[in-house]
Amino acid sequence: APVLICQHISSGFTEGLARWLAAETELEVVEGLDGDPLRPGTVFVAPSGSHLKVGPGATVRLARGPALQGFKPSCDALLVSAAETFKRRAIGVILTGMGGDGAKELLTMKQAGAFTIAQDEASCVVFGMPKEAIKAGAVDKVLPLSEIAGAILAHVSR
């Protein structure tokens, strides 16, 4: 399956994030470009200054609109578009981070039938985002970081 990542990161650092992730995995990792088809085994990182969304025909769509909840890229835009496009075939994961962005949108994914995961408090550096998603009832599983990949693999292998 394709993987889409939205990371709150300072402008200009997403290219370096993509390079670092590529060095850590056997998957292809790229900054998303508008119109890119989502390809299995490819990781698409939201580029600085754009919201990464899933578009019609399972393509990357970049939106240059205003920041959402103070962030651009925003995980809110990505999660909602994934829910709308893939419904129960989507998997949403919220990892360590400050704030509550993503909680309501992860709930949108869950309500669309997606499998949702939040990182547990013990393995988080900052438990803000996962905590808010859990409080919102948006999470199917709360797991340590080390168990999330296995849970995703088990889910897609069913």
Phi, psi and omega in degrees: 000153172288154178237133178240132184237130170242119182238127173287108186214150180301145180306135178093354184259356183290329177297317177295322176299315179298318178296317180297314179298321179299325179287340183263354184221162175274354180281155172285133179235127182221156165285134181296140174244140182305127179094349178304133172287140176287122184246136176304140178080006179247136178257124179252120179261134177296124180285156177306138173080006180222147171275130176269125180229161171267126182254179179304143179072022179056058178239162174281134172234129177254129179245129182262015182299188183293161175299147176250125184052031178088004185237142173205104013285156180241134176291337179303310182298318181294312184296317180296316181293326176294319178298315182295321185277313190255344179047241184288348179274357181268157172229128179246135180229130175248123180251179182316142177165159179276154173091186182239007180297145180095337184297307181296322182287327174294324175297321175302318178297312181300317180295335176277357178103000180290156173272129186234143184225143171234143176291140181284161184298320185298328182262359179276147167281316177227122187270010186301301185295311178299320180301314181294322178294320178296313179300328181282353183076025186267001193243129174279321182222140172247120188223153170294152181310319184295345182253354186293313181301317179297321178294322178294314179299317179298320181295314183284343180274353182290000000 
